[in-house]
Amino acid sequence: MSHQILTGLIHELTMGGAERMMVNILNHFSERGDEVHIVIFKNIGTLKELLNKNIIVHDLKSNSVKKGMPRCLKKIKKIQPNILFSGIGHLNIALAPFIPLMRIVLPKTRWISRETNIVSLQNKEEKYSKLFDYLYNKTYKNFDVIIAQSEDMKRDLEENYPLTASKISLINNPVDIKKVELLGEESLDYKFDRDKINLISVGTLSRRKRQDLILETLALLPLNYHLVIVGSGAEESSLKELTKKLNLEERVDFEGHKTNPYPYMKQANIFILTSEHEGFPNVLLEANSLGTPIVSFPCLGGVDEIIENGVNGFLLLNRDTTNLATKIKEAVEMEFDKKIVIDSVERRYSTDIILKRYENTFYKQGLDDG
């Protein structure tokens, strides 16, 4: 097996799904024996502590992708990687216009991006939405491979940015079940009331995540249902106001951001997801890895790929809080088998299965068949 030079590109290493995936993928290839570099625009975030010690870190010390791009391109040229792997949407599209120029000095480099969201929907939320759409339409095809995490994401790229269609490879996110289980065993300061049915939501408190709908649903459930919200974000104050308005203060606990949310997820009865759209929600895989079933609203982004109705949770047909309340009660009464819930993700999304797909994608076309 020949060894290659792999360079990952990320803006920072804070606790996000894209950032965690970058660390997991680079660690895997470092352990595999490849020479692995990571180019970071700003070397901050708790995840940097999880990087394999053999990974070479290049800190661009730039607060913005736009300002740091010239330094980034120089650094990539100096490293001369076989594979350049860019791991988040806004960074991918900032890099894409420069790839044809970079091919002149790096003719053997393969340029691979990993998309993190339903692009057409994400672009509508951007300040310069028309510019982002233009760049995706005209320059995203410059990558050799564009990794989509879900069928919904793949379909969105094919339909709305057709020049990318021949470049797309579908690779779901992996979940490290053993690691999640281990972290789930850590002790908690928080005490779950075992006389209550404990619902949990974990994620950024943002408009797209729609935790307000969970609160409205809780108001429809019996008094023995309790909700724990783990996460922080722009919507925190408005969600707390809604909690007061709905007279739910005794039934909701806001626990803030947690580096390790898994003990909460393990001890809860049901995980709730009400997002408008997702990329491919790792948090659902992680909840299932701990034996916790999911009840979710339908949304684009792979949720319908993850949830097997009656096996590891329930996926609703519509976004109605009354139906959500009914389905939560049904899930509680059903008493899901934890082993079956865990198996539902292990047989489809284990790290062994998914990282082998990354190997095949990174090293095909004569580089290294792994």
Secondary structure, DSSP 8 states (H G I E B T S, - for coil): ----EEEEEES--SS-HHHHHHHHHHHHHHHTT-EEEEEESS--SGGGGGS-TTSEEEE---S-HHHHHHHHHHHHHHH--SEEEE-SHHHHHHHGGGHHHHHHH-TT-EEEEE--S-HHHHHHTSTTHHHHHHHHHHTGGGSSEEEESSHHHHHHHHHHSGGGGGGEEE----B-HHHHHHHHTS--SS---TTSEEEEEES---GGG-HHHHHHHHTTS-TTEEEEEE---TTHHHHHHHHHHTT-TTTEEEEE--S--HHHHHH-SEEEE--SB-S--HHHHHHHHTT--EEE---BTTHHHH--BTTTEEE-SS--HHHHHHHHHHHHHH---HHHHHHHHHHHHBHHHHHHHHHHHHHTTTT---
